[in-house]
Amino acid sequence: MATALVVGNIVGSAIFMLPASLAPFGWNAISAWMVTVVGALCLAWVFAQLSRYLPKAGGTYGFMRLALGEHVAFLGAWGYIVSIWSANAAITIGGVSYLTRLVPRLGDSNAAMALSGVGGIWLLTWVNLRGLRSAGMVQLVSSVIKLLPFAAVIGLAVWQLAAHGVTVLPPVHEGSFSFAGASGAVGLTLYAMLGLESAAMPADAVEDPGRIVPIATMAGTLLSAVVSIIATCAVVLMLPASTVANSKAPIADFVAQWFGSASGWFVAVCAVVSCFGCLNGWLLLGGDLPATMADAGTLPPWFGRRNAAGSPSRAVLLGAVISTGLTLMAYTKVGAAAYNFAALLATATNLLVYLFCALAVVYFMRKGVLPRSWPLIACTMGALVFVAWAFYGSGSEALIWGAVLTGAGWPIYVFARRAAARAVAATVAE
């Protein structure tokens, strides 16, 4: 179940939209994926070892707090919340892009697509406000449906390579690979791997976390990487770059080329269900995490208020409002640029958790809590280098917006801590 959580959170909407984003990079998409897989596995090993030796720390927030202090832990956790809100915008855009395959006239207007996306956000917000059971049923159904198109794409790719060999791939020339091209694509490929830390998030609720969480983290990350690489690169390299770059539903177009328009329509249905099912899950997490932080006193109690169904209603509604704003902001751009903006913003803010947890490993190794083994040292250094590269690959626009949104949480944290201190002082005085 923990492995399924990792795979389910990684394999979401990105794999459906990523081919269009990666098409301009050509063979550099392969370079970016190789870098991302190595970096993701290094990060996965970091989380695996933290979970193994600190199973009761309380997940990623606990790792950061114990090693780097509460202030840094809050920034990492708040950055993660911002990443969820940004990812919600990217997921929404991906779902609407595939919806245009089913309702072609919808794609004629950015305003119509934006309104459709906002409608999807608020419909699923209503589902989440009805409690965990309603949200869970939506998640279960969508998780089964979303796996079907990937099997079709991977099967087609293997069939084409077996029948025609490498002639179905574009030729490799001197300019096919470059540092700048790979760097530009890394921010996008890493977005497709966000969620590798999922098993460590609810570590306290996992039976035998010291054994289960490391296995789930490594197995889930590797499995997701294999599926994502084959599915995205098959589309990028086996269809004309201009066709993929301008497609609103690249996976559907790939399948439809061999099996006809009806199959493309079927894939589009699966993609819409997958994207909005994924959005449902992240809206749930985006409400639950602030509520948990409010219960711990690092956010004001306002964030932790729950309705009669047990849903953290205020946090869910706040997340929906901010996700709506980011979606509308992204739709001021055209085509794949709208999706890329939201995806890179989600990557840039999520990197804070990866950076701080890698630094936590360095701290725990110095203190003797973690062993100073060469594999762990190498993976930690690899994770830090990869995070630095991914920051660079995210681009200045995403980094600036990420810094603004992450910094906006600091006054809220200061207010919460001062309120908690006053409450303690009042209790002592009594």
KESE-571982 format. One record per residue: x, y, z of N, C-alpha, C, O in turn. Coordinates in steps of 0.1 Angstrom, whole numbers, plus 5000, padded with zeros to 4 digits. Example, Ala and Ser with C-alpha at 12.3 -4.5 7.8 and 13.67 -1.06 7.14 Angstrom:
% KESE-571982
513249435078512349555078513249675078514249675085512849785071513749895071512950005079513450115080
END
This chain:
% KESE-571982
500849885000500050005000500950135000500550224993502050125007502950245007503550264994503750374989503950154987504450164974503450224964503750304955502150174965501150234957500950384959500550454950501050424972500950564975502050644967501750754961503250594967504350664960504050664945504150774938503750554939503450544925502250624921502250694911501150624929499950694926500250844926499650914918501050894935501351034936502251084925502251204921503250994921504151034910503451034897503451124889502750914894502150894881500750964881499750904885500651094877499451164878499151224865498851154855499151354864498851434852500051454843499951474831501251464850502451504842502751414830503051464820502551284832502851194821502051214809502451184798500751264811499951294800500351414792500151424780500851524799501151644792502651664789502951744781503551594796504951614795505451594780506351674777504951504772505551494759505451634751506351664744504351704752504251834746505251934751505752014743505551924764506552024770507951984766508752074764508251854764509551804761509851804746511051794743508851814738509051794723510151894718510951844710510152024722511152114717512652064721513552114714512751984731514151944735514651824728515851794729513851754721514251634713515051534721514551494732516251494716517051394724517451444737517851364746517451574739517851624753516851584763517151584775515651544759514651484769515251354775515051334787515951284767516551154772517651194782517751134793518451294779519551334788518951384801519351344812517851464800517151514812516651404821516651404833516051304814515451194821516551114828516351064840517651094822518751014828519251084841519451024851519451224840519851304851518751294862519051274874517451304858516451304868516251174875516051164887516451064868516250934874517450914884517150864895518650944880519750924890519551014902519650974913519151144900518851234911517751194919517751204932516651144913515451094920515850974929515350964940516650884924516950764931517950804943517850744954518750904941519550954952518751014963518850984975517751094959516751154968515951044975515751054987515550944968514750834973515550764984515050724994516850744981517750674991517850765004517950715015517950895002518050985013516750975022516950955034515650975016514350955024514250815030513750795041514750715022514650585027515550565040515150505049516750615040517650605051517150685063517250645075516650805061516050885071514850815078514750805090514050745070512950675075513350555083512750505092514450485078514950365084515450395098515250315108516250495099516950525112516250615121516450625133515250695116514450785124512950755121512250845116512450635123511050605120509950675127508850685123510350725139509350795147509550955147508951025155510250995137510551145137509351225132509251345135508351155125507251235121507351265106506751365102508051185098508151215083509051335080509951365088508851385068509751485063509851615072510951665074508651655078508751775086509551745099510351825103509451625104510251585116511651575113512451625121512051525101513451525098514051665097515151685103513351755091513851895089513951955103514852025106512851935111512852005124513951955133514652035140514151825134515251775143516651815139517451835147516851825126518251855121518452005120519552055123517452075114517752215110516952315118517052445116516052275127515352365136513952395130513652365119513052445139511652465136511452565125510552555116512252675124512152775114512352725100511552745091513452655099513752595085512652485082512252485070512252405091511252305089509952365084509352315075509652485090508352545086508552595071507552575063509652655068509852705054509752585044509152595033510352475048510252355039508852305038508352275027508152305049506752255048505852345041504952305033506052475043505152575036505452575021504552585013506752565018507152545004506452424997506052434986506352315005505652205000504152224998503552184988503552305007502152345005501952424992501052404985502852524990502852604978503052514966502352534956503852414967504152324956502852254953502552224941502052214963500752144961499852234953499152194944499752354958498852454951499252474937498352484928500552484934501052504920500752374912500352384900501052264918500752134911499252124907498952074897498352174916496952164913496652244901495852204893497352354899497152434887497552354874496952354864498752294875499352224864498452104861498152074849497952034871497051914869495751964862495251894853495252074867493952124861494152154846493352124838495252224843495552254829495652124821495252124809496352024826496451904819495151834816494851784805494251834826492951774825492151844814491451784806492151984815491452064805491952044791491152034781493252024790493852004776493351874770493051874758493251774778492651644772491151654770490551594762490451744778489051764777488751824763487651804757489651904758489451974745489451864734488951894723490051754736489951644726488551584726488151544715487851594737486451544737485451654733484451624727485851774737484951894733485851994725486352084731486051974712487052054705486852204706487752274706485552244706485352394706485852454719486052574719486052374729486552434742487952484740488352584746488752424731490152464729490252594721491352644719489152654716489252774708489552894716489853004711489352884729489353004738490052974751489752874758491153054754491853034767490853064778490952994789489953154777489053194787488153074790487853044802487653004780486752894782487452774789486952714797488752754785489552654791489752684806489752594815490052814809490352854822489052834831489152784842487952874826486652854834486352714836485852674847486652624826486452484828487352424839486852344847488552474839489552424849489052474863489152394872488652594864488252644877486952574882486852544894486052544872484952464876485252324881484652274891486352264875486752134880487352144894487152054903488152244897488752264910487652274921487752214931486652354918485552374928484652264930484052244940484452184919483652064920484351964929483651904938485651944928486351854936486651914950486751834960486652044951486652104965485452064973485452034984484252074966483052034972483051884976482551844987483651794968483751654971484651644984484251564993485751714985486651704996485951755009486251705020485151855008484451915019483351815025482951825036483051715017482051615022482751505030482051415035484051505031484751415040485651315032485651315020486451245040487451155034486851045026487451005016485750995030485150875022484850915008485050844999484151035006483851074993485051094984485151054973486151164990487351184983488051054979488651044969487950964989488650834987488050754976488750684968486650754974486050684963486450734950486650664940486550864949486950934936488350884933488650854921489250884943490650844941490750704937491550674928489950614942490050474939489750444925490450374917488650504920488150484906489150534896489550474887489650664899490550724889491850654889492550654878492350594900493650534900493650404891494650384884492550334890492450224882492450264867493050204859491650364864491450404850492650464844492950444832493450534852494550614846495750524841496550564834495750394846496850304842496650254828497650214822495450254822495250194809495950254798496550184790495950384796496750444785498250414785498850404774498850404797500250384797500650244792501650234785499850144795500050014789499950014774500749954767499050094769498850104754500050174748500550124738500550284754501750354748502950264749503650254739503250204760504450124761504350004752505349964745503149944750503049834741503249874727503949804719502749994723502950044709504450074707504950044696505050134717506550164715507350044713508250034704507149934721507849814719507549744706508449694699506349744702505949694689506649764677507149694668506649894677507249974667508749944666509349934655509449944678510849924678511149774673512149754666510349684677510549544673510349524658511049454651509349604652509049584638509949664629510349614618510349784633511149874624512549914629513249974622512849874642514149914647514250054650513250124652515450114650515750254654515350344643515450464645514850294631514450384621513250474625512950574618512450424635511350504639511750624648510850704651513050634651513450734660514150844651514750814641514150964656514851074648516451054649516950994658517151094638518551074638519251154649518851264653520351104653521251174663522351244656523051184648522451374659523551454653524251524663524051514675525251604659526151674668525351764678525751774690524351834674523651924683522451854690521651924696522351724690521251654696521251664711520251664718522451674717522651684731523351804735524451844729522951874745523651994750523352014765522251974770524252084772524052114786522852204788521952174797522652304780521552404781520252334779519252354786520252244768518952174765518552084776517352074780519552004782519251914792518751984805517851944812519452094808519152174820517652224819516952224829517352274807515952334805514952224807513752254812515252104804514251994805514151934818513151874822515251944826515351884839514251924849513651844856513952054849512852114857511552044854510752024863511252014841510051954837509951804841508951754846511151734838511151594841511051564856510451464861511651654864511651634879510151654883509751584893509451754877508051764881507251634880506351604888507651564869506951434867507251334878506551224880508351354886508751264897508451314910508751244920507851434911507451484925506451384931505551334924506651354944505851254951506651144956506151054963507951134952508851024957508951024972509350914978508651134979508751144993507451095000507351105012506451054992505051034997505050935008504250945018505850825007505750715018506250775031505850725042507250865031507750925043506851025050506951055061505851075042504951185048504151125059504151185070503451005057502650955067503350845075502750745078504650855077505450745083504850695096504950575099504350785104503750745117502650655116502350575125501950655104500750565102501150435095500250355093502450415092502850295085503350195095504150225103502850065093503349965102504749935099505149915087505649925109507049895107507649985097508249945087507650115100508150215090509550205087510050235076510350165097511850155095512150055084513250065078511249955081511549865070510649895058511149885047509349925060508449935049508650065041508750065029508850175048509050305041510250305031510050355020511450265035512550255026512250175014512550215002511650055016511349965004510350034995510550034983509350085001508250154993508850274985508450294973509650344992510250464985511050434973510950494962512050334975512850294964512150224953512250254941511250134956510550054946509550144939509450134926508850224946507850314939508550414930508050444919509650474934510350564926510950504913510750554902511550384914512050314903510950274893511150294881509850214898508750174889508150294882507950294870507950404889507350524883508350584872507850634862509650584875510650634866510550554853510550614842510550424854510450334842509250364833509350384821508050374840506850394832506850534826506450554814507350634833507350774828508350794817507950864807509550734818510450754807509950684794510050754784509550564795509050494782507950564776507850594764506950604785505650664779505950804773505450834762506750884780506951024775507851024763507651094753508950944764510050954753509550884741509950924730508650784742508150714730507350814722507450824710506550904729505751004722506651114716506451154704507551154724508451264719509251224707509451304698509751104707510751064696510050984685510650974674508850934686508250864675507150944668506650884658506851064672505951154664506751274660507751304667506351344650507051464646507051564657505951584664508151634660508251724671507251834671506651874681506951894659505951994657504551944661503752024667504251824657502951764661502751754676501751784681503751704682503751684697503651814704502851834713504551904700504652034707503252114706502952184716502552094695501252174694500052094698498952144697500251974703499151884707498651924721499451944730497351924722496751944736496551804743496251804755496751694735496551564741497551474734497151384726498851484737499851414730499751254732499951184722499451204743499251064745498151004737498250904730497051084736495851034728496251044713495850944706496951144709497351154695498351034691498250984680499150994700500150884698499350754695499650684686498450724704497650604703496750604691496550504684496150724688495250734677495950714664495250674654497250744663497950724650497950584645497950554633497850484654497850344650496450274652496150184644495750324661494450254664493250334660492050294663493450454655492250534650491750634660492150624672490950724656490450824665489650784677489650844687488950664675488150614686489050584698488750614710490250524695491150494706491750624712491950624725491950724704492450854710491450914719491750974729490150894715489050944723489050874737488850934747489250744736489250664749490350704758490150714770491550724752492750774760492450904766492750934778491750994759491451124764490551114776490651194786489551024775488651004786489450964799489251014810490350864796491150814808492050924813492150934826492551004805493451114809492651224817493151264828491451254813490651354820490351294834490451364844489951174835489651104847490851104856490751134868492051064850493251064858493651194864494051204875493651294855494051434859493151484871493651534881491851474869491051524879490951434891490651484902491251304890491351224901492651254909492551264922493751284902494951334908494751464916495251484927493951554909493651684915492851664928493151734938491951574928491151544940492151504952491951554963493151414949494051374959494851484965495151494977495351574956496251674960495451794967496051854976494251814963493351904971493151854985493151934995493051724986492851665000494151685008494051725020495351655002496551675009496851815012497351855023496551905002496752045004495852105015496152215021494752045019494052085031494452015044494452075054494851895043495251815054496551865060496651865073497551895052498851935057498852065065499352065076498152165060498052285068497252265081497652325092496252175081495552145093496452075103496352105115497251985098498151915107499152015113499552005125499652105105500652205110499952305120500552345130498652325118497852405128497752335141497852395152497552205140497452125153498752125160498752115173499852135153501152135159501552275164502552295171500752375161501052515165501952595156502352705160502252545144503152615135502252705125502852785118500952685125500052765118498952805127498652725137498252915125497152955134496052845134495852775124495352835145494252745147493152755135492452655133493052865129492152885118492252785108491252735102493552745105493752645094493352505098493052415089493152475111492852345115491352315118490952205121490552415116489052395119488452295109488752305097487752205114487152105106485552115106484952155116484952075095483452075095482851945101483651865106481551935100480851825105481351685099481251585105481751695087482251575080483651535083484251435078484351615091485751595095486751655085487951635087486251725075487151785065487751915071487051995077489051945069489652075073489152175063489952225054487952225065487252295054487952425051488052465039488452505061489052625058490352615050490552685040491152515054492352495046492052445032492752485023491052365030490752315017490252425008490652434997489352515014488852625007490052725003490052784992490952755012492052845010492852784998493252854989493152654999493952594988493252604975493852624964491952584975491152594962491252734957491352754944491152834965491252974961492553004955492653064944493652964961495052994956495252914943495852964934494852784943494952704931494252764919494652764908493052824922492252894912493053014906493153034894493653094916494453204911495653174903495853234893496353064907497453024899497052964885497752984875495952894885495452844872495052964863495452954851494353064868494053174859495353254855495353304844496253264864497553324860498253244849498753304840498253114850498953034840498253044827498953044816496953064827496253074814496353204807495853234796497153304813497553424806498553384795498853464786499153264796500053214786499353124777498253084779499953094766499353014755499952874754501152864755499052774752499552644749500252574760499952594772501352504756502152434766502852524776503152484787502952654773503652754782502852764795503352784806501452754794500652764806500952654815501152664827500952524810501252414818502752424824502952394835503652454815505052464820505252564831506052534841504552674831504652774842504252714855504952724865503052644855502652584868503452474872503752454884503952384863504752274866506152314872506552264882506752414866508052464870507952534884508852524892506852604886506652664899506452554910506952574921505752444907505552334916506952274919507252234931507752254909509052194911509952284920510552234929510052414917510852504924510552514939511452514947509252514942508952514957509052384964509352374976508852274956509052144962510452114965510852034974511352174958512852144960513352184973514352134978512652274980513052314994513052185003513952175011512052105002511951985010513151895007513751835016513351874994514451784990515851844995516651765000516051974994517252034999517452015014518551975018516452055021516552045036516651905041517451885051516051805035516151665039517551615036518051535044518151655025519451615021520451675031521451605036520251805035521151865045520951795059521851785067519751755062519451685074520251555075520751515086520451485064521251365064522751395068523351325075523251505062524551555065524751575080525651535087523751645086523751675100523651545108524451525118522751455105522651325113523851235111524251165120524551245100525751165098526851225108527651145114526951355109527951415117527651385132528551375140526351375135526051345149526051195152525851155164526251105142526350965145524950895145524950775148523950975141522550915141522450825128521850715129523050865117523050785105524550745103525450815106524750625097526050575095526750655083526150695074528050675085528850745074529250645064530450625062528350575057528650485047528850555034528250655031529750495025529950555012528750565003528550664997527850465003526650474995525750594999525250664991525650615012524850725017525450855015524850955011526850865017527550985014527451024999527151134995527650924990527550944976526150994972525951084964525150924977523750964973523351094979522651174972523851134990523551264996524151374988523551474985525451354984526151454975525451464962525251564956525051344956524351344944523051414944522651484935522351394956521051464958521151614958520451684952522251664965522451804966522851864953522351974949523651794945524051844932522851854923522651944915522051744924520851744915519851854919519251914910519651874932518751984936519152114931518352194926520552144932521052264927520852284912520452384907521052174904520752174890519352194887518952264877518452134895517052144892516552294895515652344888517152354906516852494908517152574896516352664891518352554890518752624878517852594867517452684859517452474865516652434854515152484855514452494845514752524867513352574869513152704863512052744859514252784861514152914855513853024865513353004876514253144861514053264870512653294874512353334885511753284864510353314867509753224878509153274887509953094877509453004887510053024900509453024910511453054900512153074913511653204920511453204932511453314912510953434918509553424924509353454936508653364916507253344921507253244933506553264943508153144933508253044944508753114956508253084967509753204955510253274967509253364973509053374985508453434964507353524969506353444977505953484988505853334971504753254977505253184990504453175000506453134990507053075002507253175013506953155024507853295009508053395019506753455025506753505036505653445017504353495022503953415035503053465042504453295036503953215048504653255061504153215072505853325060506553355072505753445082505753405094505153555078504353625088503253545094502953565106502653445087501653365093502253275104501653255115503453225101504153145111504553225124504353175135505053345122505453435133504153455142504253455154503053495135501853515142501453395150501053405162501453275144501053155151501953125163501453085174503253145162504153115173503953215184504053175196503753335181503553435192502253415199502153425211501153375191499853345197500053215207499453215218500853115202501053005211501753035223501452985234502753125222503553165234502653245244502853225256501853325239500853405248499953305255499653325267499453205248498553105254499253025265498652995275500552985262501352915273501553005285501352965296501953135282502153225293500853245302500953255314499753255295498453275302498153145310497653165322498453035305498252905313499052905325498652865336500352935323501352935335500853035346500953005358500353155341499953255351498753215359498653245370497853135352496753085360497152985370496252935377
END
